Amino acid sequence: MSESRDLLIEIGTEELPPAALLELGTALEREIIGRLNAVELTSSSSRSFASPRRLAVLVKDVAQRQPDRHHQRRGPAVSASFDDEGNPTAAAMGFARSCGVSVELLETLNSEKGSWLVYTSQESGKHTTDLLPDLLRHALEGLPIPKPMRWGAGETQFVRPVHWVVLLYGDQVVETEILGQITGRDTYGHRFHHPDPLNIPQPDAYESLLETQGMVIPDFVARREAIRGQVTEAAKTCGGKPDLEPTLLDEVTALV
């Protein structure tokens, strides 16, 4: 089995629309996992992150390459492939030529319905780092963005202008251009409390790095529960309890 590494993807933007933030975060995770599965790159688990200036996905134990694939192509029936003296016919030679091999390298497939010439080939699996750039581009195209924006002089479009992109596989940056930005390993914390870049050494350091140094809780649910707890405690001080409407709580969570 192929060895595996963790994968971190982060799209850093200007402030995202609060009403759409939670769905954008879960949609990005869904798109990434779906496309990893489609190219047979296994993983063990995933998490999404969403804060006002970021969408991110952490995928654990992503295989380093696709499995090798075996392809079998069926050609003409054996009875039509050789003459009475055992010489290959035009049908056999044409099939072999279309496969890029000689007739001698073809095999025979026998079944209850008859026998055919077949060509069996093996395709080596591609490395994950070669697949990730296009995989991420297609995943971003699949996000539910009803009115994408353009910014600057280019034609790039996204829900909000993009300022940085992290694409980290293990401790390796997968360098490419995504949404007009060259990928790297630098993220950014709170706009005012920690505006300087934060270097991510490896994917599993992402959340704690943002929380301890960047002054950001990137996990939407954790941030929502922190807000719920603080509101509840504030209400207790005046002998009350909060009437927390879920949609409003989500909106506040998406703003802070």
Disulfide bonds with the S-S distance in Angstrom:
none
